[in-house]
């Protein structure tokens, strides 16, 4: 009588080093820990995770939390599935002290099934020579520095995460959760990833090519507090086609001329361009996550028709809405 033997769990090593970002590590750790329970219920191999560092022992993060770690050498003879490298905002200081860690990373990545990074962890992978010729992502504040320092890389200025063969890189901090959910989906299927996302009360995942921050977040980051209510109204009323300066000025209780001047001063863009970008972002979300046809999306987002939406996509993204959907749509979206 034969007996079924479940596949062993996948070994994930989370790399720790002084002044690393705590959430870069703990966000993905929580995703994989949660995913293991759902995968084991389905007879799928889950994950066993270890936090590792050069010498082991306590490692102090940028936030002041000390993490217990095991030395790299403990896993030299193990079959490693995934290596995850967090980032640090003081990445130059880290790189100056990390030569032995980088040497280990270069060797370990050659034995692992996949190697991943969160935030400025991309710099560590690049320094280890793992990214030459590859398209990569990192925190939006470090895009120019990454491109200047490693010109052989193709730096994606928009992506939440990028997969290139066995190497995955992601953008800033919380995007490590998006990355981890994508890795779980690749291992256990969409249903498992959905269950994990629901349990953690997060979106299943933002598609890898989605911008690192939304138009609303950009607006809030500007000195535009007087227009916060207007931006909320705009997001909820994009289907109204005749939103012009007069409409926005009336909502802001200002004269059209004064509104246009102050809005440009506070947000850095003209009101008409702001409306266009809000509509573009809404259309991108629908193309990624819904099966509505292009005409429906164009009307819902206030473009009026497919042609106007197509022109807007080409002007801002360099591709058509249909091409965008082919590249970034979630599984099952047609």
N, C-alpha and C positions, 0 to 999 in steps of 0.2 A: 504494500500500500504506500503510494507516494504521498509525501507531505509538501505543502506549499511553503516556501521560504521567502519571506518578504525581502525586497532589496534593502541594503543598508542605507541609513540616512546619509545625506550629502554633507560633507564637512565644509563649513564656512569659517574662514579666518578673518576677523575684524582687526585691522592693524591700528595700534594706538601709539601715540608719541606725544611728548610734552607740548602743550598749547594747542592741541587739536580741538576742533569744534565738537562739543558733546552731542548735539542733535544729529550731526553728520553720521555718527555711529549708532546712537540709540534708536533713532527712527527706523532705519533698516533692520536693526536687531529685533525690534518689536514686530515688524512685518513678518520676518522669517520664523520667529517663535510662534506667532499666531497661525501662520500658514502650515506649520508642522502638524498641528492638531487636526486641521481640516484635511490635509493630505493623508495622514495616517488612517482617518475614518474611511477613506476611499481606497485603501490598500496601496497608496503611492508612497514612495520614499520621501520622508520629511527632511529636516535639517538638524544638524548638531553644530552649535556655534561656539567659538572660543575667541576671546579677545587676546591678542598677542602683541608683544613688543620685543625690542632687541634683546633685553636682558630679563624680562619678566618683572614681576613686582608691581608696585603702585605707579600709575602714570597720572599726572595732574593735567586736566583739560584747561582750556582757556577760561572756562567758567568757574574754575576752582574745585571741580569735583574730581576725586581721585578714583581711578578705576583699577581693579585688580587684573593683572595680566599674566599670561604664561610666556616663556621665552620662545622665540622663533624655533630654536633648535628642537623643542619638544615635538615638532611636526615635520621634521626633515624626512622621515621615512613614511609619512602618511600620504594617502591619496586625497589631495585637496581638490574640492569641487570649485569653490569660489573664494577669491580674495577681494576684500573691500577696503579701500583706502580712503579715509576721511580727509578733509581739508583743514586749513588754518588761515586766519586772516593775516597772521604774521608769517606768511609763507616763505619770505626770503630768509628769515631767521631759522626756520625749520630746515630749509634746503641746505643752509650752511652747516648744520649739525647732523645731517641725516645720511652721510655717505654710506655707512655700513648698512643702514636700513634699506637704502636704494639698491645696494648690491644684492641684499637678500631678496628684495622684491623682484629684481631682474631674473634671478635664478628660480624663485618660487613660481613666477608667472609662467615660466616655460613648462612647468609640471602641472599647473592647475588647468581645469577645464575653461575657466573664464576669470578675468581680472577686471575689477570695476573701481570707479572712484566717485566721490561726492565732492562738489564744490571745488576748491583749489587743490584737492587731491590729484587732479589732472596734472598739476605741475610735477608731482612725484612720479607719476607714470611716465611723463615726458622725459624727466631727468634720467629715468631708468632705461630710456630708449625703446619704450613699448608702443609709442604712438606715431613714429615717423611715417609720414604719408597718409595718416588717418584723419578722418573728420572727427572732431571732438567738441565737447561742451565744457563750460566751467561757469563760475559765478559771473554775472553780468559786469560786476565792478572790475573784474580781472581779465576781461577779454583781450584788451589791447596789450596788456603786459604779457599774456600768454603768447599772442601772435608775434610780438617783437622778440621774445626770448627764444621761441622755438618756431622759426619760419617754415620748417618742414611740415608743420601741422596745418590742417584745414580747420580753422576755428569757426564753428557754427555760432553765430551771434544770437540766434533765436531759441535754439532747442532746449527743452527741459532735460532730455537725455539723448544720447546717441549710441547706437550699437554699431561697431565695426568688427566683424568677425568675432573673435573671442574676447574683445575688449569693449567695455561699456563705460562711458563717462557721463556725468550728470552735472547739472547746474548747481545753484547755491542751496545749501543747508536743507530745507524741507523737501527739495526735489529728490533727496535720497530716498524718501518714502515712495515717490513715483517710480524711481529706478527699481527699488526692491519689489514693488508690486508687478512691474513688468517682468522681472526675473522669475517671480513666482508664477506668473501666467505662462511664461515660456516652459517652465518645469511641470506645472500641474494643471494647466488649462485655465480658461477664462472663468469657469464656474468657481474654482478655488479662489482665484484673485478677487472675484466679486464678493465672496463670503468674507474674506479677510478685510476688504475695504469697508464692508458694512459693519463688521465688528469694531473696526477702529474709527468708524464714523469719518471716513475720508472718501473722496472721489475714487472710483476704481483706479484710474490713473489719468493724468493729463497726457495726451499723446506726445511722443518724443519731440515732434516738430513744433509744438505749441510754444508761443512766446513765454519768456521767463516771468513776465509780469503783465497784468491786464491793463487795458486802457483806464479802467477805474482806479487801479492802483497807481498808475502813472500820474493821473490827475490829482490824486490825494497826496502824492509825493511833492507836487509843486506847491507854491504859495497861493493855493486856490481855494482856501476854505470858504470864501463867499460864494463859490459856485458848486459846493458839494451837493446841495439840494437839487440844483439844476442838473448835475450829472446823473443823479439817481433818477430824476424824471426822464432824462434823455434815454437812459438804459431801458426804462420801462415803456417807452413810446417810440421806439425806432421804426415801427411799422408805419408811422405817419410820414408820408412822403414830403409834404411841404414844410419841413422844419427849416426855417431860414433864420437869418440874423434877427429879423423883427420878432419872430416867435420866441427865440431864446431871450432876447432883450426884455420882452414882456414878462416871461417867466422869472427873470432876474430883477424885475422892477427897475429897469434902467432904460434910458433912451438908447436907440440902436447905435448911434455913433459912439456914445460913451461906453456902452457895453462892449462893442468890438475892440475899442482901444484898451480897456481895462482887462478884458479876457485874454487878449494877445500878450499883454504885459505880464499877467499872472501865470499863464499856462504855457507860454512859448509858442502857441499856434493859433491860427485864425479860427473863429467859430465854425466856419464851413468845413475846415480840415478836421476839426474835432468830431463833428457829426460823421464825417466819412470814416474815421478810424473806429469809432464806436460801432458803426454798421459793419465794417469789415471784420471786427473781432466777433460780433454776433454771428455773422455768416460762417466764419471759420469754425466756431463751436458746433453749429448745426451740420456743417459738412463732415465734421469729425464724428459726431455722435448720433445723428438722426438719418433716417432713410428718406426724408423729404426730397422731392425732386428740385432741380435748380430753380425752376420758375417759382415754386412755393417759397423757397428760401429767399429769393430776391425780393418777393413781395413782403414777406414777414420782416425782413431787415430794412425795408424802406428804399431799396434800390429802384423799385418799380418794375424792372424787367431784367432778364438774364444778361442782356448786352451791357447795361450800365454796371451790373455787378462784375461782369467779365473785365471791363475796362478798369474798374477799381482794383481788382486783383492783380492785373498786369502792371498797373502803375505802381503799386506798393509792394508786391511780392514777386513779380516777374513770371507768374504762372497763372493758368486759368483756374476757375473754381473746380472744374472736373478733374484737372490734374492734381489740384490740392487734395481733393477727396481720395483719389487713388493712392496718394502718398501717405496721408495721415489718418484716414478713416479707421475707426475701431473695428475689430473683427465683427463680421455680420452686417456691417453697414454697406449698402449698395447704392 
